[in-house]
Amino acid sequence: MWIRKLSLVIVVVSLSAVTALAKVQHLTPAAPLTPEQAELVEKSFAREKVTIEEIQKHIPLVQTYIQNTRPDAKLYAVPTSDEYMLNRVDFAKAFTAKAYKSKNDRGFFKGSAKAFLSLSAAFKMAYSPTGFMDMMFVDPTNYDRAHYDFAFVRREFLGEVRTEVFDVHPKPGNGSGRFVGRIWIEDQGGNVVRFNGSYTRSEGAQDVSPLEAQRNWYSQAEQNVLDRLVEAGLVAAPSDFDKTLEQVTNNLILGSKLTLSGEIHCRVLLTTPLESLAVGNTILVSKGLVDVLPSEEDLAAVLSFQLAQIALGHQIDARYAFDDRLLFPDEATFQQIRMNHSEQEDLDSAKKAAELLRNSIYQDKLQNVGLFLAQLQAREKSLTALLTPRMGDSLVKPDGTAWLSEVSKGPAQLDIDNLTQIAALPLGSHLRIDPWDDEVHFLHVNTQPILNAREKMPLELTPIYFRLSRYGSGSHAALSSAENLPPAAQYPPRQ
């Protein structure tokens, strides 16, 4: 049995770019294959399957080139050094490697085999048959007549082996990533002994530029972190309340006509401490923080701080694009994933957030935001646990003043005896968590009038009152009607 020599198969892995894809060529209809040609093509399908199974028993070479970077105030990250490794890689199970040691085996890749094992875990989790294998096979999963059309070109000798040459292109509607090009099939066993071509993309798509490749890399890191936080039980499942957060965020974007690298998404962090964070283009706000916000403008202020981080390019750590960076016990999440920004980044974001708010529909209500921030500062020393973030950014500076204190028009004066002034709400005022699926739902409650100062309870715990219902009795469907209301209607207006 003759197959392509494995010693000639070399896979090059680039960690900073994606595979370039060729456009689908518009070909004129080909003449039908003769019965003999069609039989040879059918043989090639079977032989390709055998070849795939055979190569999985072997360990071809892989070349890996990596650039190490450091933070940069203007460019975010710049290269500081690079490394090159040559390994054998096992496609059959996972990427397990034994390195070809250089004569100067030193630095980060000293003991390169062990280092590559952890790096390869990321490849394993993101592995796709049409990724690395694209350079070895015509199509490792769907090389057949159902997915491809064939047109006979000519007969040709490759050395002493006579072949028949066919042009191959994917049938319409079979998706992107298909082979388009030319193959050489030897005329006895039906083995594909040579192919030359590229891989299609969906019609109208564009080549990926270096900038887009970098953004895709950060997007991968974003998705990895979000998936890990959901798995750890720290981020709520997507819910209708996310749309409320995104609507308020879009109000800020439209007000300042922001140009961003992609859509902004919002999720709820299922924790009580008051914090927010930006994971790529996704803003997370803790349930505790949402609960204590008395108005939509307060919510807008919180979201503006993280939107500013995104707009200023304060990006997520790109190392999280490697899945193996997120292989740790759930209880270690706060130690392993830290999304807080530097003090200088928070300072810059606070200025940008003030600009966003003053250009928004909330500009005439910023005095109310000042009241909320003043209440935070008033209880900052007594509620240190509540105001200490576990993973993201704090609402207050190290000196106890609020980062967004500049947004209000003039100093805010708290008046505990003024029953119409609600600076902050008690914990548990807005959201409830469905323990069966980790979704958050806006509470449907009757607004009670404040009768005296002690009923304000800003940032305080309140007694827990259980309203029981039988599982399966429709309680899951009987969600708050407030979820269907616009954000302004969901936050109680000030009297």
KAGI-V720233 format. One record per residue. RES is the residue in one small letter. PSI is psi in radians with two decimals (none if undefined). Layout:
res->(RES:RES)
psi->(PSI:PSI)
This chain:
res->(m:w:i:r:k:l:s:l:v:i:v:v:v:s:l:s:a:v:t:a:l:a:k:v:q:h:l:t:p:a:a:p:l:t:p:e:q:a:e:l:v:e:k:s:f:a:r:e:k:v:t:i:e:e:i:q:k:h:i:p:l:v:q:t:y:i:q:n:t:r:p:d:a:k:l:y:a:v:p:t:s:d:e:y:m:l:n:r:v:d:f:a:k:a:f:t:a:k:a:y:k:s:k:n:d:r:g:f:f:k:g:s:a:k:a:f:l:s:l:s:a:a:f:k:m:a:y:s:p:t:g:f:m:d:m:m:f:v:d:p:t:n:y:d:r:a:h:y:d:f:a:f:v:r:r:e:f:l:g:e:v:r:t:e:v:f:d:v:h:p:k:p:g:n:g:s:g:r:f:v:g:r:i:w:i:e:d:q:g:g:n:v:v:r:f:n:g:s:y:t:r:s:e:g:a:q:d:v:s:p:l:e:a:q:r:n:w:y:s:q:a:e:q:n:v:l:d:r:l:v:e:a:g:l:v:a:a:p:s:d:f:d:k:t:l:e:q:v:t:n:n:l:i:l:g:s:k:l:t:l:s:g:e:i:h:c:r:v:l:l:t:t:p:l:e:s:l:a:v:g:n:t:i:l:v:s:k:g:l:v:d:v:l:p:s:e:e:d:l:a:a:v:l:s:f:q:l:a:q:i:a:l:g:h:q:i:d:a:r:y:a:f:d:d:r:l:l:f:p:d:e:a:t:f:q:q:i:r:m:n:h:s:e:q:e:d:l:d:s:a:k:k:a:a:e:l:l:r:n:s:i:y:q:d:k:l:q:n:v:g:l:f:l:a:q:l:q:a:r:e:k:s:l:t:a:l:l:t:p:r:m:g:d:s:l:v:k:p:d:g:t:a:w:l:s:e:v:s:k:g:p:a:q:l:d:i:d:n:l:t:q:i:a:a:l:p:l:g:s:h:l:r:i:d:p:w:d:d:e:v:h:f:l:h:v:n:t:q:p:i:l:n:a:r:e:k:m:p:l:e:l:t:p:i:y:f:r:l:s:r:y:g:s:g:s:h:a:a:l:s:s:a:e:n:l:p:p:a:a:q:y:p:p:r:q)
psi->(2.25:2.25:2.91:2.45:2.18:-0.48:-0.29:-0.09:2.05:2.20:2.22:2.15:2.13:2.16:-0.03:0.23:2.89:2.85:2.29:2.40:2.50:2.65:2.66:2.18:2.49:1.87:2.58:2.64:2.35:2.70:2.49:2.57:2.60:2.83:-0.67:-0.72:-0.74:-0.66:-0.68:-0.70:-0.73:-0.69:-0.69:-0.54:-0.83:-0.71:-0.60:-0.69:-0.72:-0.73:-0.73:-0.80:-0.62:-0.75:-0.43:-0.22:-0.10:3.02:1.63:3.11:2.61:2.31:2.33:2.22:2.21:2.42:2.24:2.47:2.89:2.72:2.57:2.35:-0.61:-0.76:-0.01:-0.86:2.38:2.59:2.46:-0.46:2.99:2.87:2.62:2.34:2.52:2.07:2.85:2.44:2.45:1.94:-0.24:-0.75:-1.12:3.02:1.63:2.33:2.61:2.08:2.61:1.81:2.42:2.93:-0.34:1.25:1.81:3.13:-2.60:-0.57:0.42:2.27:0.91:-0.57:-0.78:-0.72:-0.70:-0.45:-0.76:-0.67:-0.66:-0.37:-0.60:-0.74:-0.69:-0.79:-0.43:0.17:2.39:2.40:-0.54:0.33:-1.64:-0.62:-0.33:-0.51:-0.05:-0.55:2.73:-0.92:1.88:-0.18:-0.56:0.73:1.66:3.07:-0.34:-0.41:-0.25:2.62:2.57:2.45:2.20:2.40:-1.01:3.05:2.55:2.43:2.29:1.70:-2.12:0.00:2.19:2.34:2.82:2.36:2.33:2.48:2.38:2.34:2.61:2.57:2.59:2.48:0.23:0.18:3.05:2.98:0.13:2.67:2.44:2.16:-2.51:2.44:2.66:2.08:2.13:2.48:0.01:-1.10:-0.27:0.31:2.39:1.91:-0.22:2.51:2.64:2.03:-2.76:-2.89:2.37:2.81:2.98:2.56:2.36:-0.12:2.86:2.76:2.64:2.10:2.87:-0.67:-0.75:-0.64:-0.71:-0.72:-0.68:-0.61:-0.79:-0.60:-0.65:-0.72:-0.73:-0.85:-0.66:-0.76:-0.79:-0.76:-0.69:-0.64:-0.64:-0.76:-0.61:-0.05:0.40:-0.32:2.35:2.67:2.68:2.41:3.03:-0.48:-0.45:-0.62:-0.59:-0.83:-0.72:-0.54:-0.75:-0.72:-0.72:-0.55:-0.67:-0.69:-0.78:-0.64:-0.63:0.05:0.86:2.44:2.08:2.88:-0.22:3.13:2.57:2.27:2.75:2.52:2.92:2.26:2.21:0.76:2.83:-0.72:2.50:1.84:2.82:2.78:2.76:2.11:1.66:-2.13:0.34:2.21:2.24:2.32:2.29:2.61:-0.71:-0.69:-0.76:-0.71:-0.66:-0.07:2.16:-0.28:2.92:-0.63:-0.55:-0.73:-0.72:-0.66:-0.77:-0.79:-0.57:-0.56:-0.77:-0.56:-0.67:-0.68:-0.74:-0.81:-0.56:-0.01:0.41:1.52:2.86:2.66:2.08:-0.26:-0.37:-0.08:-0.33:2.06:-0.52:-0.27:-0.21:0.30:1.61:2.80:2.62:-0.68:-0.19:0.16:-0.79:-0.50:-0.59:-0.52:1.86:2.00:0.15:2.64:2.91:2.87:-0.68:-0.69:-0.70:-0.67:-0.80:-0.69:-0.61:-0.70:-0.75:-0.67:-0.71:-0.68:-0.77:-0.74:-0.67:-0.32:0.06:3.11:-0.11:0.09:-0.53:0.00:0.30:-0.30:-0.59:-0.64:-0.69:-0.64:-0.77:-0.78:-0.63:-0.64:-0.65:-0.85:-0.58:-0.48:0.25:-0.68:-0.52:-0.35:0.96:-0.64:-0.70:-0.59:0.14:1.98:2.59:-0.38:-0.53:-2.48:2.50:2.76:-0.26:2.69:2.95:-0.48:0.01:-0.18:2.70:2.49:-0.61:0.39:-0.33:-0.16:-0.48:2.64:1.61:2.82:2.43:2.34:2.04:2.40:1.69:-0.46:-0.18:1.81:-0.23:-0.16:1.87:1.73:-0.63:2.68:2.89:2.81:2.53:0.33:-0.40:-0.72:2.60:2.65:2.25:1.95:-0.23:-0.52:0.09:0.41:2.63:2.50:2.50:2.34:2.48:1.71:2.72:2.23:2.18:2.38:2.49:2.13:-0.43:2.99:-0.61:-0.24:-0.05:-0.81:0.90:2.23:0.33:2.75:2.59:2.83:2.54:2.17:2.09:2.19:1.77:2.59:2.69:2.40:2.30:0.06:0.12:0.04:-0.54:-0.52:-0.39:1.17:2.97:2.33:-0.30:-0.34:-0.44:0.03:2.72:2.79:-0.68:-0.53:-0.33:-0.53:2.17:2.32:2.71:2.47:none)
